Amino acid sequence: MSENKSQSFWSSLPGVITAIAGMITALAILVTTLANLPSSGTSASPTPTHAATSAEPARSSTTSDSPSPGGSPASTSGPQVTPPSTASREIVFFAIRTDPDTGDRNPDLYAFNTGTEVERRLTTDPHPDSDPASSRDGKRIAFDAFRDPGDRNLWVLEQDGSYTQLTDDQRANAYPTWSPDGRRIAWSVGPAGSREIWVMDARDGSNRKRLATGGDDVWPSWGVNGLIAFARRVSGSSEIWVVNPDDRATTARITVGDGGGADPAWSPNGRSLAFTRVIGGIPRVFVAGANGHSGLRQLTPTSSCDCILPTWSPDGTQIAYEGPGRGDRPILVISAKGGAAKRITTNGLAPRWGS
């Protein structure tokens, strides 16, 4: 038996060698094919914020009930910008700083990467840029800017570094926020004291609809729950309301009582709301359930407050906010559960975290 097996082995050896040689050849072809495939890469860029300085720039208004559409996408004129980043670690904000080249002080957009702790300047236009907000895919940043002759309009910084002007009128457009699917933008329209919440297509500023009016409505925040929260100022007080952008019916006032509410920001899952409440004459950051009162707790410390404009990290574990100060104000980051805050910049306004 063993002799027959030995003869069978030697007789089949040439076939085995041929098969192995074929496998080696096929493997070489596979390696060569893989080596010649085009490589994929990711593009680097910034992400987002929200807010205006405590002394907002002068606004103008018109008697028209509908803001006029803006310029076409990829407009050739507009703010000079650095393309937005898809990195969710970045916090976008604006700051009034001295330009090292011109010596002029001007509001521009910046981004701070919480992972690398590197800050980047995003815009260098001589006109004021402020209140940036990132789309959830991180590819576009909406912000407001003053252009000649000084009207405040909304722009979008595209991923390729171009910009799209969404509004082109004298209605004082500001404080943009993106829909969860990135197809629409809600924003505040009108002169201080009688601003309204509107919504439009994010692609080109078309299909505009007014969602809420009745006070001075500012700082919209669009949650994954489908609701837009905003602050309504009436007779010197401020409360947070919500509106359904699809039926345009204001559904509820969700804060009421001592200190009211302002600067709403939905958590990434839409189940919680961070906002500002004034206690003892000092603004402080609070967190509550989606109804604005369940589980209410103060997040920022009492002794060092004057804290406004909260924004959630994409994973919902941290909150950044604008800290206390006169003129130059710091941006701080704190755990959503509370604790000690970490300062990330000494001069920043209206932080907004990337998605």
ROTIPA-879095 format. One record per residue (C-alpha): residue in three letters; x, y, z; residue number from 0. Coordinates in steps of 0.1 Angstrom, whole numbers, plus 5000, padded with zeros to 4 digits. Example, Ala and Ser with C-alpha at 12.3 -4.5 7.8 and 13.67 -1.06 7.14 Angstrom:
REM residues 2
aa:ALA, c1:5123, c2:4955, c3:5078, i:0
aa:SER, c1:5137, c2:4989, c3:5071, i:1
***
This chain:
REM residues 355
aa:MET, c1:5000, c2:5000, c3:5000, i:0
aa:SER, c1:5027, c2:5025, c3:5009, i:1
aa:GLU, c1:5046, c2:5018, c3:4977, i:2
aa:ASN, c1:5014, c2:5025, c3:4956, i:3
aa:LYS, c1:5009, c2:5057, c3:4975, i:4
aa:SER, c1:5045, c2:5067, c3:4968, i:5
aa:GLN, c1:5041, c2:5061, c3:4931, i:6
aa:SER, c1:5009, c2:5080, c3:4931, i:7
aa:PHE, c1:5025, c2:5110, c3:4948, i:8
aa:TRP, c1:5054, c2:5112, c3:4924, i:9
aa:SER, c1:5031, c2:5108, c3:4894, i:10
aa:SER, c1:5009, c2:5137, c3:4906, i:11
aa:LEU, c1:5038, c2:5161, c3:4916, i:12
aa:PRO, c1:5040, c2:5179, c3:4882, i:13
aa:GLY, c1:5003, c2:5188, c3:4884, i:14
aa:VAL, c1:5007, c2:5201, c3:4919, i:15
aa:ILE, c1:5037, c2:5222, c3:4909, i:16
aa:THR, c1:5017, c2:5236, c3:4880, i:17
aa:ALA, c1:4987, c2:5245, c3:4902, i:18
aa:ILE, c1:5010, c2:5262, c3:4927, i:19
aa:ALA, c1:5026, c2:5283, c3:4899, i:20
aa:GLY, c1:4992, c2:5293, c3:4887, i:21
aa:MET, c1:4982, c2:5304, c3:4922, i:22
aa:ILE, c1:5014, c2:5325, c3:4925, i:23
aa:THR, c1:5007, c2:5341, c3:4892, i:24
aa:ALA, c1:4971, c2:5349, c3:4902, i:25
aa:LEU, c1:4983, c2:5364, c3:4934, i:26
aa:ALA, c1:5008, c2:5386, c3:4916, i:27
aa:ILE, c1:4980, c2:5399, c3:4894, i:28
aa:LEU, c1:4958, c2:5406, c3:4924, i:29
aa:VAL, c1:4985, c2:5426, c3:4941, i:30
aa:THR, c1:4992, c2:5446, c3:4910, i:31
aa:THR, c1:4955, c2:5454, c3:4906, i:32
aa:LEU, c1:4951, c2:5466, c3:4942, i:33
aa:ALA, c1:4982, c2:5487, c3:4939, i:34
aa:ASN, c1:4968, c2:5505, c3:4909, i:35
aa:LEU, c1:4934, c2:5513, c3:4924, i:36
aa:PRO, c1:4927, c2:5550, c3:4930, i:37
aa:SER, c1:4933, c2:5560, c3:4966, i:38
aa:SER, c1:4905, c2:5576, c3:4986, i:39
aa:GLY, c1:4910, c2:5605, c3:5009, i:40
aa:THR, c1:4891, c2:5629, c3:5031, i:41
aa:SER, c1:4891, c2:5666, c3:5028, i:42
aa:ALA, c1:4901, c2:5687, c3:5057, i:43
aa:SER, c1:4883, c2:5719, c3:5068, i:44
aa:PRO, c1:4864, c2:5738, c3:5097, i:45
aa:THR, c1:4830, c2:5734, c3:5115, i:46
aa:PRO, c1:4806, c2:5756, c3:5134, i:47
aa:THR, c1:4790, c2:5785, c3:5160, i:48
aa:HIS, c1:4761, c2:5807, c3:5169, i:49
aa:ALA, c1:4756, c2:5842, c3:5183, i:50
aa:ALA, c1:4763, c2:5879, c3:5181, i:51
aa:THR, c1:4782, c2:5902, c3:5203, i:52
aa:SER, c1:4764, c2:5917, c3:5232, i:53
aa:ALA, c1:4762, c2:5950, c3:5212, i:54
aa:GLU, c1:4747, c2:5939, c3:5179, i:55
aa:PRO, c1:4755, c2:5958, c3:5148, i:56
aa:ALA, c1:4728, c2:5982, c3:5135, i:57
aa:ARG, c1:4701, c2:5966, c3:5114, i:58
aa:SER, c1:4679, c2:5980, c3:5088, i:59
aa:SER, c1:4644, c2:5968, c3:5077, i:60
aa:THR, c1:4619, c2:5970, c3:5049, i:61
aa:THR, c1:4582, c2:5969, c3:5047, i:62
aa:SER, c1:4582, c2:5938, c3:5025, i:63
aa:ASP, c1:4567, c2:5907, c3:5042, i:64
aa:SER, c1:4590, c2:5883, c3:5023, i:65
aa:PRO, c1:4628, c2:5886, c3:5022, i:66
aa:SER, c1:4641, c2:5885, c3:4987, i:67
aa:PRO, c1:4662, c2:5855, c3:4975, i:68
aa:GLY, c1:4699, c2:5859, c3:4975, i:69
aa:GLY, c1:4726, c2:5853, c3:4949, i:70
aa:SER, c1:4733, c2:5821, c3:4930, i:71
aa:PRO, c1:4754, c2:5792, c3:4945, i:72
aa:ALA, c1:4792, c2:5795, c3:4943, i:73
aa:SER, c1:4789, c2:5833, c3:4941, i:74
aa:THR, c1:4821, c2:5850, c3:4929, i:75
aa:SER, c1:4819, c2:5878, c3:4954, i:76
aa:GLY, c1:4817, c2:5875, c3:4992, i:77
aa:PRO, c1:4837, c2:5868, c3:5023, i:78
aa:GLN, c1:4872, c2:5853, c3:5020, i:79
aa:VAL, c1:4871, c2:5819, c3:5036, i:80
aa:THR, c1:4889, c2:5787, c3:5044, i:81
aa:PRO, c1:4869, c2:5756, c3:5035, i:82
aa:PRO, c1:4849, c2:5740, c3:5063, i:83
aa:SER, c1:4861, c2:5709, c3:5081, i:84
aa:THR, c1:4843, c2:5676, c3:5085, i:85
aa:ALA, c1:4860, c2:5670, c3:5118, i:86
aa:SER, c1:4834, c2:5668, c3:5146, i:87
aa:ARG, c1:4860, c2:5678, c3:5171, i:88
aa:GLU, c1:4860, c2:5714, c3:5159, i:89
aa:ILE, c1:4841, c2:5743, c3:5176, i:90
aa:VAL, c1:4834, c2:5772, c3:5153, i:91
aa:PHE, c1:4830, c2:5807, c3:5167, i:92
aa:PHE, c1:4837, c2:5843, c3:5158, i:93
aa:ALA, c1:4860, c2:5868, c3:5175, i:94
aa:ILE, c1:4869, c2:5904, c3:5171, i:95
aa:ARG, c1:4907, c2:5905, c3:5169, i:96
aa:THR, c1:4934, c2:5926, c3:5154, i:97
aa:ASP, c1:4944, c2:5915, c3:5119, i:98
aa:PRO, c1:4982, c2:5910, c3:5119, i:99
aa:ASP, c1:4985, c2:5922, c3:5083, i:100
aa:THR, c1:4963, c2:5954, c3:5085, i:101
aa:GLY, c1:4962, c2:5962, c3:5122, i:102
aa:ASP, c1:4924, c2:5966, c3:5119, i:103
aa:ARG, c1:4900, c2:5949, c3:5144, i:104
aa:ASN, c1:4872, c2:5930, c3:5127, i:105
aa:PRO, c1:4849, c2:5901, c3:5135, i:106
aa:ASP, c1:4860, c2:5869, c3:5116, i:107
aa:LEU, c1:4853, c2:5832, c3:5119, i:108
aa:TYR, c1:4876, c2:5808, c3:5137, i:109
aa:ALA, c1:4877, c2:5771, c3:5145, i:110
aa:PHE, c1:4892, c2:5753, c3:5175, i:111
aa:ASN, c1:4899, c2:5715, c3:5173, i:112
aa:THR, c1:4893, c2:5700, c3:5207, i:113
aa:GLY, c1:4914, c2:5670, c3:5198, i:114
aa:THR, c1:4946, c2:5687, c3:5186, i:115
aa:GLU, c1:4938, c2:5720, c3:5205, i:116
aa:VAL, c1:4948, c2:5739, c3:5174, i:117
aa:GLU, c1:4929, c2:5770, c3:5164, i:118
aa:ARG, c1:4924, c2:5782, c3:5128, i:119
aa:ARG, c1:4912, c2:5814, c3:5113, i:120
aa:LEU, c1:4885, c2:5808, c3:5087, i:121
aa:THR, c1:4877, c2:5842, c3:5072, i:122
aa:THR, c1:4897, c2:5873, c3:5065, i:123
aa:ASP, c1:4872, c2:5896, c3:5049, i:124
aa:PRO, c1:4873, c2:5932, c3:5060, i:125
aa:HIS, c1:4836, c2:5932, c3:5067, i:126
aa:PRO, c1:4822, c2:5915, c3:5099, i:127
aa:ASP, c1:4815, c2:5878, c3:5097, i:128
aa:SER, c1:4796, c2:5861, c3:5126, i:129
aa:ASP, c1:4773, c2:5834, c3:5139, i:130
aa:PRO, c1:4785, c2:5804, c3:5120, i:131
aa:ALA, c1:4765, c2:5771, c3:5121, i:132
aa:SER, c1:4776, c2:5738, c3:5105, i:133
aa:SER, c1:4754, c2:5714, c3:5086, i:134
aa:ARG, c1:4752, c2:5680, c3:5102, i:135
aa:ASP, c1:4774, c2:5664, c3:5075, i:136
aa:GLY, c1:4801, c2:5691, c3:5082, i:137
aa:LYS, c1:4803, c2:5701, c3:5045, i:138
aa:ARG, c1:4787, c2:5735, c3:5047, i:139
aa:ILE, c1:4789, c2:5764, c3:5072, i:140
aa:ALA, c1:4761, c2:5791, c3:5073, i:141
aa:PHE, c1:4769, c2:5824, c3:5088, i:142
aa:ASP, c1:4758, c2:5861, c3:5086, i:143
aa:ALA, c1:4780, c2:5889, c3:5072, i:144
aa:PHE, c1:4779, c2:5926, c3:5065, i:145
aa:ARG, c1:4785, c2:5935, c3:5028, i:146
aa:ASP, c1:4784, c2:5968, c3:5012, i:147
aa:PRO, c1:4763, c2:5989, c3:5017, i:148
aa:GLY, c1:4763, c2:5972, c3:5051, i:149
aa:ASP, c1:4733, c2:5949, c3:5051, i:150
aa:ARG, c1:4734, c2:5918, c3:5072, i:151
aa:ASN, c1:4728, c2:5887, c3:5050, i:152
aa:LEU, c1:4733, c2:5850, c3:5052, i:153
aa:TRP, c1:4761, c2:5832, c3:5034, i:154
aa:VAL, c1:4772, c2:5796, c3:5032, i:155
aa:LEU, c1:4809, c2:5785, c3:5032, i:156
aa:GLU, c1:4811, c2:5755, c3:5008, i:157
aa:GLN, c1:4835, c2:5726, c3:5013, i:158
aa:ASP, c1:4855, c2:5737, c3:4982, i:159
aa:GLY, c1:4861, c2:5771, c3:4996, i:160
aa:SER, c1:4835, c2:5789, c3:4975, i:161
aa:TYR, c1:4805, c2:5807, c3:4991, i:162
aa:THR, c1:4768, c2:5809, c3:4984, i:163
aa:GLN, c1:4748, c2:5840, c3:4993, i:164
aa:LEU, c1:4714, c2:5830, c3:5005, i:165
aa:THR, c1:4698, c2:5864, c3:5012, i:166
aa:ASP, c1:4703, c2:5898, c3:4996, i:167
aa:ASP, c1:4680, c2:5923, c3:5011, i:168
aa:GLN, c1:4677, c2:5949, c3:5039, i:169
aa:ARG, c1:4659, c2:5926, c3:5064, i:170
aa:ALA, c1:4688, c2:5921, c3:5089, i:171
aa:ASN, c1:4692, c2:5883, c3:5085, i:172
aa:ALA, c1:4710, c2:5865, c3:5112, i:173
aa:TYR, c1:4715, c2:5834, c3:5134, i:174
aa:PRO, c1:4711, c2:5805, c3:5110, i:175
aa:THR, c1:4705, c2:5769, c3:5120, i:176
aa:TRP, c1:4703, c2:5738, c3:5098, i:177
aa:SER, c1:4676, c2:5712, c3:5095, i:178
aa:PRO, c1:4688, c2:5677, c3:5105, i:179
aa:ASP, c1:4689, c2:5666, c3:5068, i:180
aa:GLY, c1:4708, c2:5697, c3:5057, i:181
aa:ARG, c1:4682, c2:5707, c3:5032, i:182
aa:ARG, c1:4668, c2:5738, c3:5050, i:183
aa:ILE, c1:4679, c2:5766, c3:5071, i:184
aa:ALA, c1:4659, c2:5785, c3:5097, i:185
aa:TRP, c1:4670, c2:5820, c3:5107, i:186
aa:SER, c1:4660, c2:5852, c3:5124, i:187
aa:VAL, c1:4647, c2:5881, c3:5102, i:188
aa:GLY, c1:4640, c2:5917, c3:5109, i:189
aa:PRO, c1:4651, c2:5947, c3:5130, i:190
aa:ALA, c1:4658, c2:5943, c3:5167, i:191
aa:GLY, c1:4626, c2:5942, c3:5187, i:192
aa:SER, c1:4604, c2:5926, c3:5160, i:193
aa:ARG, c1:4624, c2:5898, c3:5145, i:194
aa:GLU, c1:4607, c2:5867, c3:5131, i:195
aa:ILE, c1:4617, c2:5831, c3:5125, i:196
aa:TRP, c1:4618, c2:5820, c3:5088, i:197
aa:VAL, c1:4628, c2:5789, c3:5069, i:198
aa:MET, c1:4642, c2:5785, c3:5034, i:199
aa:ASP, c1:4660, c2:5760, c3:5011, i:200
aa:ALA, c1:4697, c2:5757, c3:5021, i:201
aa:ARG, c1:4707, c2:5752, c3:4985, i:202
aa:ASP, c1:4699, c2:5787, c3:4972, i:203
aa:GLY, c1:4676, c2:5805, c3:4997, i:204
aa:SER, c1:4644, c2:5798, c3:4978, i:205
aa:ASN, c1:4610, c2:5786, c3:4991, i:206
aa:ARG, c1:4609, c2:5810, c3:5021, i:207
aa:LYS, c1:4582, c2:5807, c3:5048, i:208
aa:ARG, c1:4576, c2:5826, c3:5080, i:209
aa:LEU, c1:4573, c2:5803, c3:5109, i:210
aa:ALA, c1:4569, c2:5824, c3:5140, i:211
aa:THR, c1:4560, c2:5860, c3:5148, i:212
aa:GLY, c1:4546, c2:5877, c3:5179, i:213
aa:GLY, c1:4576, c2:5891, c3:5197, i:214
aa:ASP, c1:4613, c2:5895, c3:5191, i:215
aa:ASP, c1:4622, c2:5859, c3:5180, i:216
aa:VAL, c1:4659, c2:5850, c3:5179, i:217
aa:TRP, c1:4684, c2:5822, c3:5181, i:218
aa:PRO, c1:4666, c2:5793, c3:5164, i:219
aa:SER, c1:4679, c2:5757, c3:5171, i:220
aa:TRP, c1:4666, c2:5729, c3:5149, i:221
aa:GLY, c1:4665, c2:5695, c3:5166, i:222
aa:VAL, c1:4664, c2:5659, c3:5153, i:223
aa:ASN, c1:4629, c2:5658, c3:5170, i:224
aa:GLY, c1:4617, c2:5680, c3:5142, i:225
aa:LEU, c1:4611, c2:5711, c3:5163, i:226
aa:ILE, c1:4627, c2:5744, c3:5161, i:227
aa:ALA, c1:4633, c2:5760, c3:5195, i:228
aa:PHE, c1:4638, c2:5798, c3:5197, i:229
aa:ALA, c1:4639, c2:5826, c3:5222, i:230
aa:ARG, c1:4610, c2:5850, c3:5222, i:231
aa:ARG, c1:4615, c2:5884, c3:5239, i:232
aa:VAL, c1:4584, c2:5903, c3:5250, i:233
aa:SER, c1:4583, c2:5933, c3:5273, i:234
aa:GLY, c1:4618, c2:5928, c3:5286, i:235
aa:SER, c1:4615, c2:5891, c3:5294, i:236
aa:SER, c1:4626, c2:5861, c3:5274, i:237
aa:GLU, c1:4611, c2:5826, c3:5271, i:238
aa:ILE, c1:4618, c2:5796, c3:5249, i:239
aa:TRP, c1:4592, c2:5785, c3:5224, i:240
aa:VAL, c1:4591, c2:5757, c3:5199, i:241
aa:VAL, c1:4576, c2:5756, c3:5164, i:242
aa:ASN, c1:4569, c2:5728, c3:5140, i:243
aa:PRO, c1:4584, c2:5740, c3:5107, i:244
aa:ASP, c1:4561, c2:5718, c3:5086, i:245
aa:ASP, c1:4528, c2:5732, c3:5099, i:246
aa:ARG, c1:4540, c2:5766, c3:5110, i:247
aa:ALA, c1:4521, c2:5765, c3:5143, i:248
aa:THR, c1:4538, c2:5775, c3:5174, i:249
aa:THR, c1:4533, c2:5745, c3:5196, i:250
aa:ALA, c1:4543, c2:5755, c3:5231, i:251
aa:ARG, c1:4561, c2:5779, c3:5254, i:252
aa:ILE, c1:4585, c2:5755, c3:5271, i:253
aa:THR, c1:4601, c2:5777, c3:5297, i:254
aa:VAL, c1:4583, c2:5800, c3:5321, i:255
aa:GLY, c1:4590, c2:5815, c3:5355, i:256
aa:ASP, c1:4619, c2:5830, c3:5373, i:257
aa:GLY, c1:4646, c2:5838, c3:5348, i:258
aa:GLY, c1:4627, c2:5826, c3:5317, i:259
aa:GLY, c1:4650, c2:5812, c3:5290, i:260
aa:ALA, c1:4671, c2:5822, c3:5260, i:261
aa:ASP, c1:4698, c2:5808, c3:5237, i:262
aa:PRO, c1:4682, c2:5773, c3:5233, i:263
aa:ALA, c1:4703, c2:5744, c3:5219, i:264
aa:TRP, c1:4689, c2:5710, c3:5213, i:265
aa:SER, c1:4711, c2:5680, c3:5223, i:266
aa:PRO, c1:4721, c2:5657, c3:5195, i:267
aa:ASN, c1:4694, c2:5632, c3:5203, i:268
aa:GLY, c1:4667, c2:5659, c3:5207, i:269
aa:ARG, c1:4658, c2:5647, c3:5242, i:270
aa:SER, c1:4674, c2:5675, c3:5261, i:271
aa:LEU, c1:4677, c2:5713, c3:5258, i:272
aa:ALA, c1:4705, c2:5736, c3:5270, i:273
aa:PHE, c1:4697, c2:5772, c3:5275, i:274
aa:THR, c1:4705, c2:5804, c3:5293, i:275
aa:ARG, c1:4685, c2:5816, c3:5323, i:276
aa:VAL, c1:4691, c2:5848, c3:5343, i:277
aa:ILE, c1:4692, c2:5843, c3:5380, i:278
aa:GLY, c1:4699, c2:5872, c3:5403, i:279
aa:GLY, c1:4707, c2:5893, c3:5373, i:280
aa:ILE, c1:4734, c2:5869, c3:5361, i:281
aa:PRO, c1:4730, c2:5846, c3:5330, i:282
aa:ARG, c1:4737, c2:5810, c3:5337, i:283
aa:VAL, c1:4735, c2:5778, c3:5316, i:284
aa:PHE, c1:4709, c2:5752, c3:5324, i:285
aa:VAL, c1:4699, c2:5718, c3:5310, i:286
aa:ALA, c1:4664, c2:5703, c3:5310, i:287
aa:GLY, c1:4643, c2:5678, c3:5292, i:288
aa:ALA, c1:4628, c2:5685, c3:5259, i:289
aa:ASN, c1:4598, c2:5701, c3:5275, i:290
aa:GLY, c1:4620, c2:5728, c3:5291, i:291
aa:HIS, c1:4614, c2:5720, c3:5327, i:292
aa:SER, c1:4617, c2:5683, c3:5336, i:293
aa:GLY, c1:4651, c2:5674, c3:5351, i:294
aa:LEU, c1:4660, c2:5711, c3:5352, i:295
aa:ARG, c1:4695, c2:5717, c3:5366, i:296
aa:GLN, c1:4721, c2:5745, c3:5365, i:297
aa:LEU, c1:4752, c2:5735, c3:5346, i:298
aa:THR, c1:4776, c2:5764, c3:5351, i:299
aa:PRO, c1:4789, c2:5774, c3:5385, i:300
aa:THR, c1:4772, c2:5802, c3:5404, i:301
aa:SER, c1:4803, c2:5820, c3:5414, i:302
aa:SER, c1:4818, c2:5826, c3:5379, i:303
aa:CYS, c1:4788, c2:5827, c3:5356, i:304
aa:ASP, c1:4777, c2:5854, c3:5331, i:305
aa:CYS, c1:4776, c2:5824, c3:5308, i:306
aa:ILE, c1:4756, c2:5823, c3:5276, i:307
aa:LEU, c1:4751, c2:5805, c3:5242, i:308
aa:PRO, c1:4756, c2:5768, c3:5250, i:309
aa:THR, c1:4763, c2:5743, c3:5223, i:310
aa:TRP, c1:4765, c2:5705, c3:5226, i:311
aa:SER, c1:4793, c2:5682, c3:5214, i:312
aa:PRO, c1:4782, c2:5658, c3:5187, i:313
aa:ASP, c1:4782, c2:5629, c3:5211, i:314
aa:GLY, c1:4762, c2:5648, c3:5237, i:315
aa:THR, c1:4788, c2:5644, c3:5265, i:316
aa:GLN, c1:4800, c2:5680, c3:5266, i:317
aa:ILE, c1:4787, c2:5715, c3:5263, i:318
aa:ALA, c1:4807, c2:5746, c3:5252, i:319
aa:TYR, c1:4796, c2:5781, c3:5260, i:320
aa:GLU, c1:4806, c2:5817, c3:5260, i:321
aa:GLY, c1:4820, c2:5826, c3:5294, i:322
aa:PRO, c1:4822, c2:5857, c3:5315, i:323
aa:GLY, c1:4841, c2:5889, c3:5306, i:324
aa:ARG, c1:4839, c2:5923, c3:5291, i:325
aa:GLY, c1:4849, c2:5927, c3:5255, i:326
aa:ASP, c1:4871, c2:5897, c3:5251, i:327
aa:ARG, c1:4852, c2:5867, c3:5265, i:328
aa:PRO, c1:4865, c2:5831, c3:5268, i:329
aa:ILE, c1:4849, c2:5800, c3:5254, i:330
aa:LEU, c1:4847, c2:5771, c3:5279, i:331
aa:VAL, c1:4839, c2:5734, c3:5277, i:332
aa:ILE, c1:4822, c2:5715, c3:5305, i:333
aa:SER, c1:4808, c2:5680, c3:5309, i:334
aa:ALA, c1:4771, c2:5677, c3:5302, i:335
aa:LYS, c1:4769, c2:5662, c3:5337, i:336
aa:GLY, c1:4786, c2:5692, c3:5353, i:337
aa:GLY, c1:4819, c2:5697, c3:5369, i:338
aa:ALA, c1:4849, c2:5719, c3:5362, i:339
aa:ALA, c1:4850, c2:5738, c3:5330, i:340
aa:LYS, c1:4881, c2:5740, c3:5307, i:341
aa:ARG, c1:4889, c2:5772, c3:5288, i:342
aa:ILE, c1:4897, c2:5767, c3:5252, i:343
aa:THR, c1:4901, c2:5803, c3:5241, i:344
aa:THR, c1:4904, c2:5837, c3:5258, i:345
aa:ASN, c1:4887, c2:5856, c3:5230, i:346
aa:GLY, c1:4857, c2:5840, c3:5213, i:347
aa:LEU, c1:4820, c2:5846, c3:5208, i:348
aa:ALA, c1:4791, c2:5824, c3:5201, i:349
aa:PRO, c1:4806, c2:5789, c3:5199, i:350
aa:ARG, c1:4789, c2:5762, c3:5180, i:351
aa:TRP, c1:4801, c2:5726, c3:5179, i:352
aa:GLY, c1:4805, c2:5707, c3:5146, i:353
aa:SER, c1:4782, c2:5677, c3:5139, i:354
***
